[in-house]
Amino acid sequence: MADGNNAIWGTGRRKTAVARVRLVPGNGSITVNDRPCDEYFLTLDQRTAVKAPLVVVEAGAKFDVLATVVGGGPQGQSEALRHGLARALVKSDETVLPKLREAGFLTRDSRRKERKKYGQKSARARFQFSKR
């Protein structure tokens, strides 16, 4: 889906984080919540995860990435952004689908935190048992 500015949209999700990604023709800048990517994501792993789809399809300097990310923590947000960016890249050019699929960027990571059960200390851990 493209809007009037030749922008391509993609949505990515991870845990409770949701990223709405917009690709516009440009010089390769990445903006997350109106801040530069390197300022928003503090660790190198998170920055690398965000830029990985662009590196795989060699489109780093072809698009500007404008993203809005809500929910979750920094790690979940970076992976949601990666997912949304990969989906947007596929919409822009169908020929990159096999590369992104092989790298695993198009698969939605559905793992979430398991809920705490009643009668237990946490999701899996029980209260300490005393025989006597």
A tleap script that builds the chain and sets N, CA, C and O, in Angstrom:
source leaprc.protein.ff14SB
mol = sequence {
  NMET ALA ASP GLY ASN ASN ALA ILE TRP GLY
  THR GLY ARG ARG LYS THR ALA VAL ALA ARG
  VAL ARG LEU VAL PRO GLY ASN GLY SER ILE
  THR VAL ASN ASP ARG PRO CYS ASP GLU TYR
  PHE LEU THR LEU ASP GLN ARG THR ALA VAL
  LYS ALA PRO LEU VAL VAL VAL GLU ALA GLY
  ALA LYS PHE ASP VAL LEU ALA THR VAL VAL
  GLY GLY GLY PRO GLN GLY GLN SER GLU ALA
  LEU ARG HIE GLY LEU ALA ARG ALA LEU VAL
  LYS SER ASP GLU THR VAL LEU PRO LYS LEU
  ARG GLU ALA GLY PHE LEU THR ARG ASP SER
  ARG ARG LYS GLU ARG LYS LYS TYR GLY GLN
  LYS SER ALA ARG ALA ARG PHE GLN PHE SER
  LYS CARG
}
set mol.1.N position { 0.844 -1.174 0.000 }
set mol.1.CA position { 0.000 0.000 0.000 }
set mol.1.C position { 0.890 1.238 0.000 }
set mol.1.O position { 1.741 1.389 0.876 }
set mol.2.N position { 0.703 2.105 -0.957 }
set mol.2.CA position { 1.502 3.325 -1.041 }
set mol.2.C position { 0.586 4.526 -0.896 }
set mol.2.O position { -0.566 4.495 -1.331 }
set mol.3.N position { 1.100 5.586 -0.283 }
set mol.3.CA position { 0.301 6.800 -0.176 }
set mol.3.C position { 0.725 7.783 -1.273 }
set mol.3.O position { 1.453 7.400 -2.188 }
set mol.4.N position { 0.288 9.022 -1.196 }
set mol.4.CA position { 0.531 9.992 -2.243 }
set mol.4.C position { 1.994 10.335 -2.448 }
set mol.4.O position { 2.347 10.817 -3.524 }
set mol.5.N position { 2.862 10.113 -1.475 }
set mol.5.CA position { 4.269 10.486 -1.571 }
set mol.5.C position { 5.152 9.334 -2.047 }
set mol.5.O position { 6.357 9.345 -1.798 }
set mol.6.N position { 4.578 8.346 -2.722 }
set mol.6.CA position { 5.309 7.144 -3.132 }
set mol.6.C position { 5.881 6.400 -1.939 }
set mol.6.O position { 6.911 5.738 -2.061 }
set mol.7.N position { 5.239 6.497 -0.802 }
set mol.7.CA position { 5.698 5.806 0.401 }
set mol.7.C position { 5.119 4.404 0.426 }
set mol.7.O position { 4.017 4.153 -0.061 }
set mol.8.N position { 5.896 3.494 1.008 }
set mol.8.CA position { 5.470 2.104 1.140 }
set mol.8.C position { 5.402 1.801 2.622 }
set mol.8.O position { 6.345 2.079 3.363 }
set mol.9.N position { 4.279 1.229 3.059 }
set mol.9.CA position { 4.048 0.966 4.481 }
set mol.9.C position { 4.237 -0.504 4.794 }
set mol.9.O position { 3.951 -1.367 3.964 }
set mol.10.N position { 4.721 -0.786 6.001 }
set mol.10.CA position { 4.829 -2.145 6.513 }
set mol.10.C position { 4.622 -2.136 8.014 }
set mol.10.O position { 5.042 -1.204 8.700 }
set mol.11.N position { 3.978 -3.169 8.523 }
set mol.11.CA position { 3.731 -3.274 9.961 }
set mol.11.C position { 4.467 -4.494 10.492 }
set mol.11.O position { 4.389 -5.579 9.918 }
set mol.12.N position { 5.187 -4.303 11.601 }
set mol.12.CA position { 5.911 -5.403 12.226 }
set mol.12.C position { 5.523 -5.521 13.684 }
set mol.12.O position { 5.223 -4.523 14.341 }
set mol.13.N position { 5.529 -6.750 14.189 }
set mol.13.CA position { 5.163 -6.974 15.587 }
set mol.13.C position { 6.137 -7.948 16.233 }
set mol.13.O position { 6.658 -8.856 15.587 }
set mol.14.N position { 6.368 -7.734 17.523 }
set mol.14.CA position { 7.188 -8.639 18.329 }
set mol.14.C position { 6.806 -8.436 19.779 }
set mol.14.O position { 6.828 -7.305 20.265 }
set mol.15.N position { 6.455 -9.503 20.485 }
set mol.15.CA position { 5.952 -9.434 21.855 }
set mol.15.C position { 4.805 -8.436 21.908 }
set mol.15.O position { 3.782 -8.659 21.260 }
set mol.16.N position { 4.937 -7.345 22.657 }
set mol.16.CA position { 3.849 -6.364 22.696 }
set mol.16.C position { 4.200 -5.107 21.902 }
set mol.16.O position { 3.454 -4.128 21.936 }
set mol.17.N position { 5.322 -5.124 21.193 }
set mol.17.CA position { 5.744 -3.963 20.406 }
set mol.17.C position { 5.133 -4.017 19.012 }
set mol.17.O position { 5.055 -5.080 18.396 }
set mol.18.N position { 4.700 -2.858 18.521 }
set mol.18.CA position { 4.161 -2.736 17.170 }
set mol.18.C position { 4.893 -1.597 16.476 }
set mol.18.O position { 4.991 -0.490 17.006 }
set mol.19.N position { 5.405 -1.883 15.284 }
set mol.19.CA position { 6.134 -0.874 14.513 }
set mol.19.C position { 5.414 -0.627 13.200 }
set mol.19.O position { 5.117 -1.561 12.455 }
set mol.20.N position { 5.133 0.651 12.921 }
set mol.20.CA position { 4.597 1.052 11.616 }
set mol.20.C position { 5.745 1.714 10.865 }
set mol.20.O position { 6.269 2.744 11.287 }
set mol.21.N position { 6.124 1.108 9.751 }
set mol.21.CA position { 7.307 1.532 9.016 }
set mol.21.C position { 6.892 2.120 7.670 }
set mol.21.O position { 6.064 1.548 6.961 }
set mol.22.N position { 7.474 3.264 7.329 }
set mol.22.CA position { 7.203 3.911 6.045 }
set mol.22.C position { 8.522 4.072 5.296 }
set mol.22.O position { 9.475 4.653 5.816 }
set mol.23.N position { 8.567 3.552 4.072 }
set mol.23.CA position { 9.745 3.694 3.217 }
set mol.23.C position { 9.463 4.777 2.190 }
set mol.23.O position { 8.448 4.728 1.494 }
set mol.24.N position { 10.343 5.739 2.093 }
set mol.24.CA position { 10.236 6.769 1.067 }
set mol.24.C position { 11.579 6.845 0.342 }
set mol.24.O position { 12.622 6.643 0.964 }
set mol.25.N position { 11.573 7.134 -0.961 }
set mol.25.CA position { 12.849 7.257 -1.671 }
set mol.25.C position { 13.718 8.323 -0.999 }
set mol.25.O position { 13.244 9.413 -0.682 }
set mol.26.N position { 14.985 7.996 -0.787 }
set mol.26.CA position { 15.851 8.933 -0.078 }
set mol.26.C position { 17.289 8.472 -0.081 }
set mol.26.O position { 17.736 7.792 -1.004 }
set mol.27.N position { 18.018 8.850 0.969 }
set mol.27.CA position { 19.458 8.579 1.015 }
set mol.27.C position { 19.871 7.594 2.107 }
set mol.27.O position { 21.068 7.426 2.341 }
set mol.28.N position { 18.935 6.943 2.779 }
set mol.28.CA position { 19.280 5.905 3.748 }
set mol.28.C position { 19.188 6.277 5.207 }
set mol.28.O position { 19.713 5.550 6.050 }
set mol.29.N position { 18.545 7.375 5.541 }
set mol.29.CA position { 18.418 7.730 6.958 }
set mol.29.C position { 17.283 6.935 7.603 }
set mol.29.O position { 16.273 6.644 6.962 }
set mol.30.N position { 17.460 6.593 8.858 }
set mol.30.CA position { 16.444 5.843 9.609 }
set mol.30.C position { 16.009 6.698 10.788 }
set mol.30.O position { 16.830 7.083 11.622 }
set mol.31.N position { 14.709 6.996 10.855 }
set mol.31.CA position { 14.154 7.809 11.927 }
set mol.31.C position { 13.119 6.987 12.678 }
set mol.31.O position { 12.207 6.426 12.070 }
set mol.32.N position { 13.257 6.914 14.001 }
set mol.32.CA position { 12.337 6.156 14.843 }
set mol.32.C position { 11.721 7.107 15.852 }
set mol.32.O position { 12.436 7.717 16.647 }
set mol.33.N position { 10.404 7.239 15.829 }
set mol.33.CA position { 9.686 8.149 16.728 }
set mol.33.C position { 10.308 9.553 16.721 }
set mol.33.O position { 10.558 10.136 17.776 }
set mol.34.N position { 10.547 10.074 15.534 }
set mol.34.CA position { 11.110 11.415 15.317 }
set mol.34.C position { 12.516 11.601 15.887 }
set mol.34.O position { 12.929 12.730 16.152 }
set mol.35.N position { 13.250 10.510 16.078 }
set mol.35.CA position { 14.639 10.569 16.535 }
set mol.35.C position { 15.494 9.692 15.632 }
set mol.35.O position { 14.993 8.698 15.105 }
set mol.36.N position { 16.760 10.022 15.435 }
set mol.36.CA position { 17.633 9.149 14.636 }
set mol.36.C position { 17.739 7.761 15.266 }
set mol.36.O position { 17.681 7.621 16.488 }
set mol.37.N position { 17.890 6.756 14.442 }
set mol.37.CA position { 17.939 5.363 14.914 }
set mol.37.C position { 19.054 5.162 15.939 }
set mol.37.O position { 18.851 4.490 16.951 }
set mol.38.N position { 20.231 5.741 15.684 }
set mol.38.CA position { 21.364 5.546 16.588 }
set mol.38.C position { 21.154 6.214 17.935 }
set mol.38.O position { 21.773 5.831 18.928 }
set mol.39.N position { 20.292 7.203 17.970 }
set mol.39.CA position { 19.977 7.874 19.235 }
set mol.39.C position { 18.863 7.124 19.980 }
set mol.39.O position { 18.848 7.093 21.210 }
set mol.40.N position { 17.926 6.517 19.226 }
set mol.40.CA position { 16.781 5.834 19.836 }
set mol.40.C position { 17.190 4.471 20.393 }
set mol.40.O position { 16.863 4.140 21.533 }
set mol.41.N position { 17.909 3.678 19.587 }
set mol.41.CA position { 18.369 2.359 20.036 }
set mol.41.C position { 19.810 2.489 20.508 }
set mol.41.O position { 20.692 2.844 19.726 }
set mol.42.N position { 20.051 2.204 21.785 }
set mol.42.CA position { 21.334 2.482 22.400 }
set mol.42.C position { 22.371 1.383 22.194 }
set mol.42.O position { 23.565 1.678 22.139 }
set mol.43.N position { 21.946 0.112 22.076 }
set mol.43.CA position { 22.926 -0.965 21.942 }
set mol.43.C position { 23.185 -1.281 20.470 }
set mol.43.O position { 22.336 -1.065 19.605 }
set mol.44.N position { 24.362 -1.787 20.221 }
set mol.44.CA position { 24.769 -2.127 18.860 }
set mol.44.C position { 23.900 -3.256 18.293 }
set mol.44.O position { 23.573 -3.241 17.107 }
set mol.45.N position { 23.522 -4.234 19.128 }
set mol.45.CA position { 22.685 -5.347 18.676 }
set mol.45.C position { 21.353 -4.847 18.134 }
set mol.45.O position { 20.886 -5.316 17.096 }
set mol.46.N position { 20.747 -3.905 18.828 }
set mol.46.CA position { 19.450 -3.377 18.396 }
set mol.46.C position { 19.584 -2.607 17.087 }
set mol.46.O position { 18.742 -2.745 16.200 }
set mol.47.N position { 20.631 -1.798 16.958 }
set mol.47.CA position { 20.854 -1.043 15.719 }
set mol.47.C position { 21.119 -1.979 14.549 }
set mol.47.O position { 20.637 -1.750 13.439 }
set mol.48.N position { 21.889 -3.037 14.802 }
set mol.48.CA position { 22.197 -4.008 13.759 }
set mol.48.C position { 20.938 -4.742 13.316 }
set mol.48.O position { 20.747 -4.994 12.126 }
set mol.49.N position { 20.076 -5.086 14.278 }
set mol.49.CA position { 18.828 -5.778 13.948 }
set mol.49.C position { 17.942 -4.921 13.060 }
set mol.49.O position { 17.315 -5.429 12.131 }
set mol.50.N position { 17.887 -3.626 13.339 }
set mol.50.CA position { 17.044 -2.722 12.554 }
set mol.50.C position { 17.563 -2.610 11.119 }
set mol.50.O position { 16.774 -2.602 10.174 }
set mol.51.N position { 18.880 -2.524 10.956 }
set mol.51.CA position { 19.462 -2.299 9.631 }
set mol.51.C position { 19.653 -3.581 8.824 }
set mol.51.O position { 19.960 -3.519 7.633 }
set mol.52.N position { 19.476 -4.734 9.452 }
set mol.52.CA position { 19.751 -6.014 8.799 }
set mol.52.C position { 18.973 -6.240 7.495 }
set mol.52.O position { 19.585 -6.670 6.517 }
set mol.53.N position { 17.653 -5.973 7.423 }
set mol.53.CA position { 16.955 -6.200 6.148 }
set mol.53.C position { 17.504 -5.343 5.010 }
set mol.53.O position { 17.570 -5.801 3.870 }
set mol.54.N position { 17.899 -4.104 5.309 }
set mol.54.CA position { 18.467 -3.235 4.277 }
set mol.54.C position { 19.811 -3.761 3.795 }
set mol.54.O position { 20.136 -3.646 2.614 }
set mol.55.N position { 20.597 -4.340 4.706 }
set mol.55.CA position { 21.898 -4.901 4.343 }
set mol.55.C position { 21.716 -6.138 3.469 }
set mol.55.O position { 22.443 -6.319 2.492 }
set mol.56.N position { 20.750 -6.988 3.814 }
set mol.56.CA position { 20.527 -8.230 3.066 }
set mol.56.C position { 20.118 -7.951 1.623 }
set mol.56.O position { 20.590 -8.620 0.704 }
set mol.57.N position { 19.249 -6.974 1.422 }
set mol.57.CA position { 18.778 -6.678 0.056 }
set mol.57.C position { 19.590 -5.577 -0.618 }
set mol.57.O position { 19.283 -5.182 -1.742 }
set mol.58.N position { 20.631 -5.075 0.064 }
set mol.58.CA position { 21.534 -4.052 -0.465 }
set mol.58.C position { 20.766 -2.813 -0.932 }
set mol.58.O position { 20.983 -2.310 -2.035 }
set mol.59.N position { 19.863 -2.332 -0.069 }
set mol.59.CA position { 19.063 -1.151 -0.387 }
set mol.59.C position { 19.274 -0.061 0.656 }
set mol.59.O position { 18.382 0.753 0.891 }
set mol.60.N position { 20.436 -0.040 1.276 }
set mol.60.CA position { 20.699 0.887 2.371 }
set mol.60.C position { 20.555 2.351 2.010 }
set mol.60.O position { 19.999 3.128 2.786 }
set mol.61.N position { 21.055 2.743 0.826 }
set mol.61.CA position { 21.031 4.161 0.450 }
set mol.61.C position { 19.882 4.486 -0.497 }
set mol.61.O position { 19.831 5.582 -1.055 }
set mol.62.N position { 18.973 3.554 -0.680 }
set mol.62.CA position { 17.876 3.750 -1.629 }
set mol.62.C position { 16.642 4.370 -0.982 }
set mol.62.O position { 15.899 5.106 -1.632 }
set mol.63.N position { 16.425 4.075 0.291 }
set mol.63.CA position { 15.202 4.499 0.990 }
set mol.63.C position { 15.526 5.237 2.280 }
set mol.63.O position { 16.543 4.975 2.922 }
set mol.64.N position { 14.648 6.165 2.651 }
set mol.64.CA position { 14.611 6.709 4.003 }
set mol.64.C position { 13.561 5.911 4.762 }
set mol.64.O position { 12.496 5.619 4.217 }
set mol.65.N position { 13.844 5.557 6.002 }
set mol.65.CA position { 12.929 4.775 6.820 }
set mol.65.C position { 12.366 5.683 7.909 }
set mol.65.O position { 13.119 6.245 8.705 }
set mol.66.N position { 11.049 5.824 7.944 }
set mol.66.CA position { 10.365 6.594 8.982 }
set mol.66.C position { 9.494 5.617 9.752 }
set mol.66.O position { 8.592 5.009 9.176 }
set mol.67.N position { 9.747 5.456 11.038 }
set mol.67.CA position { 9.045 4.439 11.814 }
set mol.67.C position { 8.436 5.028 13.073 }
set mol.67.O position { 8.982 5.942 13.691 }
set mol.68.N position { 7.280 4.469 13.433 }
set mol.68.CA position { 6.639 4.771 14.702 }
set mol.68.C position { 6.530 3.457 15.448 }
set mol.68.O position { 5.940 2.500 14.947 }
set mol.69.N position { 7.099 3.405 16.649 }
set mol.69.CA position { 7.105 2.168 17.433 }
set mol.69.C position { 6.449 2.432 18.773 }
set mol.69.O position { 6.786 3.397 19.459 }
set mol.70.N position { 5.502 1.563 19.149 }
set mol.70.CA position { 4.832 1.680 20.445 }
set mol.70.C position { 4.831 0.321 21.134 }
set mol.70.O position { 4.840 -0.721 20.479 }
set mol.71.N position { 4.819 0.346 22.471 }
set mol.71.CA position { 4.707 -0.880 23.260 }
set mol.71.C position { 6.031 -1.605 23.396 }
set mol.71.O position { 6.961 -1.384 22.619 }
set mol.72.N position { 6.103 -2.469 24.388 }
set mol.72.CA position { 7.266 -3.304 24.591 }
set mol.72.C position { 8.485 -2.550 25.074 }
set mol.72.O position { 8.403 -1.385 25.462 }
set mol.73.N position { 9.611 -3.229 25.044 }
set mol.73.CA position { 10.877 -2.636 25.443 }
set mol.73.C position { 11.760 -2.414 24.231 }
set mol.73.O position { 11.334 -2.660 23.103 }
set mol.74.N position { 12.982 -1.954 24.445 }
set mol.74.CA position { 13.866 -1.646 23.318 }
set mol.74.C position { 14.154 -2.841 22.408 }
set mol.74.O position { 14.185 -2.693 21.186 }
set mol.75.N position { 14.364 -4.016 22.989 }
set mol.75.CA position { 14.685 -5.188 22.172 }
set mol.75.C position { 13.485 -5.600 21.324 }
set mol.75.O position { 13.630 -5.847 20.127 }
set mol.76.N position { 12.317 -5.675 21.924 }
set mol.76.CA position { 11.112 -6.026 21.172 }
set mol.76.C position { 10.801 -4.989 20.103 }
set mol.76.O position { 10.349 -5.336 19.012 }
set mol.77.N position { 11.039 -3.721 20.411 }
set mol.77.CA position { 10.779 -2.660 19.441 }
set mol.77.C position { 11.725 -2.763 18.254 }
set mol.77.O position { 11.305 -2.567 17.113 }
set mol.78.N position { 12.991 -3.066 18.500 }
set mol.78.CA position { 13.939 -3.176 17.394 }
set mol.78.C position { 13.588 -4.357 16.492 }
set mol.78.O position { 13.723 -4.267 15.272 }
set mol.79.N position { 13.140 -5.461 17.083 }
set mol.79.CA position { 12.776 -6.626 16.278 }
set mol.79.C position { 11.459 -6.413 15.551 }
set mol.79.O position { 11.279 -6.922 14.445 }
set mol.80.N position { 10.533 -5.671 16.151 }
set mol.80.CA position { 9.292 -5.316 15.459 }
set mol.80.C position { 9.591 -4.407 14.273 }
set mol.80.O position { 8.989 -4.541 13.207 }
set mol.81.N position { 10.517 -3.494 14.466 }
set mol.81.CA position { 10.915 -2.592 13.384 }
set mol.81.C position { 11.578 -3.369 12.256 }
set mol.81.O position { 11.337 -3.084 11.083 }
set mol.82.N position { 12.401 -4.336 12.592 }
set mol.82.CA position { 13.033 -5.194 11.582 }
set mol.82.C position { 11.977 -5.940 10.770 }
set mol.82.O position { 12.073 -6.025 9.545 }
set mol.83.N position { 10.977 -6.478 11.455 }
set mol.83.CA position { 9.895 -7.210 10.801 }
set mol.83.C position { 9.107 -6.299 9.859 }
set mol.83.O position { 8.826 -6.676 8.721 }
set mol.84.N position { 8.754 -5.115 10.325 }
set mol.84.CA position { 8.000 -4.177 9.504 }
set mol.84.C position { 8.797 -3.680 8.315 }
set mol.84.O position { 8.248 -3.508 7.226 }
set mol.85.N position { 10.088 -3.447 8.510 }
set mol.85.CA position { 10.952 -2.991 7.428 }
set mol.85.C position { 11.078 -4.064 6.349 }
set mol.85.O position { 11.052 -3.757 5.157 }
set mol.86.N position { 11.213 -5.308 6.763 }
set mol.86.CA position { 11.293 -6.411 5.792 }
set mol.86.C position { 9.998 -6.525 4.990 }
set mol.86.O position { 10.039 -6.745 3.779 }
set mol.87.N position { 8.856 -6.377 5.650 }
set mol.87.CA position { 7.574 -6.443 4.941 }
set mol.87.C position { 7.430 -5.300 3.938 }
set mol.87.O position { 6.925 -5.502 2.833 }
set mol.88.N position { 7.872 -4.104 4.320 }
set mol.88.CA position { 7.800 -2.955 3.420 }
set mol.88.C position { 8.731 -3.142 2.217 }
set mol.88.O position { 8.381 -2.767 1.098 }
set mol.89.N position { 9.914 -3.719 2.445 }
set mol.89.CA position { 10.841 -3.962 1.348 }
set mol.89.C position { 10.270 -4.949 0.337 }
set mol.89.O position { 10.496 -4.810 -0.865 }
set mol.90.N position { 9.532 -5.942 0.818 }
set mol.90.CA position { 8.898 -6.907 -0.083 }
set mol.90.C position { 7.827 -6.217 -0.924 }
set mol.90.O position { 7.675 -6.519 -2.108 }
set mol.91.N position { 7.080 -5.284 -0.310 }
set mol.91.CA position { 6.071 -4.542 -1.073 }
set mol.91.C position { 6.715 -3.668 -2.144 }
set mol.91.O position { 6.146 -3.473 -3.218 }
set mol.92.N position { 7.900 -3.143 -1.850 }
set mol.92.CA position { 8.568 -2.274 -2.825 }
set mol.92.C position { 9.156 -3.075 -3.980 }
set mol.92.O position { 9.187 -2.596 -5.113 }
set mol.93.N position { 9.624 -4.297 -3.703 }
set mol.93.CA position { 10.250 -5.117 -4.737 }
set mol.93.C position { 10.060 -6.591 -4.388 }
set mol.93.O position { 10.668 -7.091 -3.441 }
set mol.94.N position { 9.224 -7.280 -5.145 }
set mol.94.CA position { 8.899 -8.693 -4.864 }
set mol.94.C position { 10.104 -9.625 -5.016 }
set mol.94.O position { 10.105 -10.718 -4.451 }
set mol.95.N position { 11.122 -9.215 -5.766 }
set mol.95.CA position { 12.257 -10.107 -6.021 }
set mol.95.C position { 13.141 -10.321 -4.790 }
set mol.95.O position { 13.953 -11.246 -4.770 }
set mol.96.N position { 12.993 -9.476 -3.764 }
set mol.96.CA position { 13.814 -9.638 -2.555 }
set mol.96.C position { 13.190 -10.609 -1.555 }
set mol.96.O position { 13.796 -10.911 -0.527 }
set mol.97.N position { 11.988 -11.097 -1.849 }
set mol.97.CA position { 11.273 -12.000 -0.930 }
set mol.97.C position { 12.098 -13.224 -0.546 }
set mol.97.O position { 12.190 -13.521 0.645 }
set mol.98.N position { 12.711 -13.959 -1.497 }
set mol.98.CA position { 13.480 -15.151 -1.082 }
set mol.98.C position { 14.637 -14.838 -0.137 }
set mol.98.O position { 14.892 -15.588 0.805 }
set mol.99.N position { 15.340 -13.728 -0.388 }
set mol.99.CA position { 16.474 -13.369 0.487 }
set mol.99.C position { 16.000 -13.078 1.908 }
set mol.99.O position { 16.590 -13.554 2.879 }
set mol.100.N position { 14.923 -12.286 2.022 }
set mol.100.CA position { 14.415 -11.926 3.351 }
set mol.100.C position { 13.802 -13.129 4.049 }
set mol.100.O position { 13.930 -13.270 5.265 }
set mol.101.N position { 13.137 -13.997 3.295 }
set mol.101.CA position { 12.534 -15.194 3.885 }
set mol.101.C position { 13.632 -16.116 4.412 }
set mol.101.O position { 13.511 -16.675 5.502 }
set mol.102.N position { 14.698 -16.272 3.639 }
set mol.102.CA position { 15.799 -17.145 4.050 }
set mol.102.C position { 16.501 -16.603 5.293 }
set mol.102.O position { 16.927 -17.373 6.153 }
set mol.103.N position { 16.620 -15.276 5.387 }
set mol.103.CA position { 17.252 -14.668 6.557 }
set mol.103.C position { 16.341 -14.706 7.782 }
set mol.103.O position { 16.805 -14.469 8.897 }
set mol.104.N position { 15.048 -15.001 7.596 }
set mol.104.CA position { 14.115 -15.132 8.713 }
set mol.104.C position { 13.472 -13.832 9.140 }
set mol.104.O position { 12.900 -13.763 10.228 }
set mol.105.N position { 13.547 -12.793 8.312 }
set mol.105.CA position { 13.016 -11.491 8.695 }
set mol.105.C position { 11.515 -11.363 8.457 }
set mol.105.O position { 10.891 -10.442 8.984 }
set mol.106.N position { 10.925 -12.257 7.684 }
set mol.106.CA position { 9.496 -12.154 7.392 }
set mol.106.C position { 8.650 -13.012 8.327 }
set mol.106.O position { 7.422 -12.928 8.302 }
set mol.107.N position { 9.291 -13.828 9.143 }
set mol.107.CA position { 8.565 -14.689 10.063 }
set mol.107.C position { 8.279 -13.926 11.349 }
set mol.107.O position { 9.190 -13.389 11.978 }
set mol.108.N position { 7.025 -13.882 11.730 }
set mol.108.CA position { 6.595 -13.189 12.944 }
set mol.108.C position { 6.986 -14.048 14.136 }
set mol.108.O position { 6.523 -15.183 14.253 }
set mol.109.N position { 7.833 -13.526 15.026 }
set mol.109.CA position { 8.246 -14.259 16.221 }
set mol.109.C position { 7.120 -14.132 17.244 }
set mol.109.O position { 6.951 -13.078 17.857 }
set mol.110.N position { 6.353 -15.201 17.428 }
set mol.110.CA position { 5.131 -15.137 18.231 }
set mol.110.C position { 5.348 -15.424 19.711 }
set mol.110.O position { 4.378 -15.495 20.465 }
set mol.111.N position { 6.602 -15.593 20.149 }
set mol.111.CA position { 6.847 -15.896 21.560 }
set mol.111.C position { 6.477 -14.703 22.431 }
set mol.111.O position { 6.794 -13.557 22.111 }
set mol.112.N position { 5.807 -14.993 23.529 }
set mol.112.CA position { 5.422 -13.964 24.489 }
set mol.112.C position { 5.733 -14.458 25.894 }
set mol.112.O position { 6.068 -15.626 26.091 }
set mol.113.N position { 5.620 -13.571 26.857 }
set mol.113.CA position { 5.833 -13.963 28.240 }
set mol.113.C position { 4.664 -14.830 28.691 }
set mol.113.O position { 3.504 -14.501 28.443 }
set mol.114.N position { 4.977 -15.941 29.355 }
set mol.114.CA position { 3.941 -16.853 29.838 }
set mol.114.C position { 3.316 -16.284 31.112 }
set mol.114.O position { 4.016 -15.719 31.954 }
set mol.115.N position { 2.021 -16.431 31.247 }
set mol.115.CA position { 1.330 -15.852 32.391 }
set mol.115.C position { 1.643 -16.619 33.682 }
set mol.115.O position { 1.958 -17.809 33.661 }
set mol.116.N position { 1.546 -15.903 34.797 }
set mol.116.CA position { 1.717 -16.509 36.108 }
set mol.116.C position { 0.480 -17.329 36.430 }
set mol.116.O position { -0.646 -16.890 36.196 }
set mol.117.N position { 0.696 -18.528 36.971 }
set mol.117.CA position { -0.433 -19.379 37.349 }
set mol.117.C position { -0.727 -19.228 38.837 }
set mol.117.O position { 0.177 -19.021 39.646 }
set mol.118.N position { -2.020 -19.336 39.185 }
set mol.118.CA position { -2.395 -19.264 40.595 }
set mol.118.C position { -1.881 -20.508 41.313 }
set mol.118.O position { -1.784 -21.585 40.725 }
set mol.119.N position { -1.554 -20.342 42.592 }
set mol.119.CA position { -1.012 -21.463 43.368 }
set mol.119.C position { 0.456 -21.707 43.091 }
set mol.119.O position { 1.032 -22.666 43.605 }
set mol.120.N position { 1.070 -20.858 42.287 }
set mol.120.CA position { 2.482 -20.995 41.967 }
set mol.120.C position { 3.171 -19.645 42.139 }
set mol.120.O position { 2.529 -18.595 42.163 }
set mol.121.N position { 4.496 -19.703 42.259 }
set mol.121.CA position { 5.276 -18.495 42.461 }
set mol.121.C position { 5.335 -17.641 41.195 }
set mol.121.O position { 5.241 -16.415 41.253 }
set mol.122.N position { 5.493 -18.316 40.044 }
set mol.122.CA position { 5.544 -17.612 38.755 }
set mol.122.C position { 4.939 -18.531 37.697 }
set mol.122.O position { 4.146 -19.411 38.032 }
set mol.123.N position { 5.291 -18.348 36.452 }
set mol.123.CA position { 4.683 -19.136 35.382 }
set mol.123.C position { 4.943 -20.627 35.559 }
set mol.123.O position { 4.038 -21.442 35.382 }
set mol.124.N position { 6.179 -20.986 35.909 }
set mol.124.CA position { 6.523 -22.403 36.045 }
set mol.124.C position { 6.986 -22.768 37.446 }
set mol.124.O position { 6.777 -23.897 37.892 }
set mol.125.N position { 7.612 -21.829 38.146 }
set mol.125.CA position { 8.185 -22.129 39.465 }
set mol.125.C position { 7.082 -22.293 40.508 }
set mol.125.O position { 6.149 -21.493 40.581 }
set mol.126.N position { 7.210 -23.350 41.312 }
set mol.126.CA position { 6.247 -23.580 42.392 }
set mol.126.C position { 6.748 -22.929 43.671 }
set mol.126.O position { 7.919 -22.567 43.782 }
set mol.127.N position { 5.834 -22.784 44.648 }
set mol.127.CA position { 6.261 -22.393 45.978 }
set mol.127.C position { 7.065 -23.537 46.580 }
set mol.127.O position { 6.897 -24.693 46.191 }
set mol.128.N position { 7.935 -23.213 47.524 }
set mol.128.CA position { 8.795 -24.226 48.116 }
set mol.128.C position { 7.933 -25.243 48.866 }
set mol.128.O position { 7.017 -24.879 49.603 }
set mol.129.N position { 8.248 -26.532 48.660 }
set mol.129.CA position { 7.492 -27.611 49.277 }
set mol.129.C position { 8.221 -28.081 50.538 }
set mol.129.O position { 9.424 -28.338 50.513 }
set mol.130.N position { 7.466 -28.189 51.651 }
set mol.130.CA position { 8.051 -28.685 52.883 }
set mol.130.C position { 7.355 -29.977 53.269 }
set mol.130.O position { 6.144 -30.001 53.487 }
set mol.131.N position { 8.135 -31.057 53.354 }
set mol.131.CA position { 7.540 -32.364 53.656 }
set mol.131.C position { 7.117 -32.420 55.120 }
set mol.131.O position { 6.110 -33.053 55.439 }
set mol.132.N position { 7.859 -31.774 56.016 }
set mol.132.CA position { 7.518 -31.798 57.444 }
set mol.132.C position { 7.415 -30.409 58.004 }
set mol.132.O position { 7.136 -30.241 59.191 }
savepdb mol mol.pdb
quit
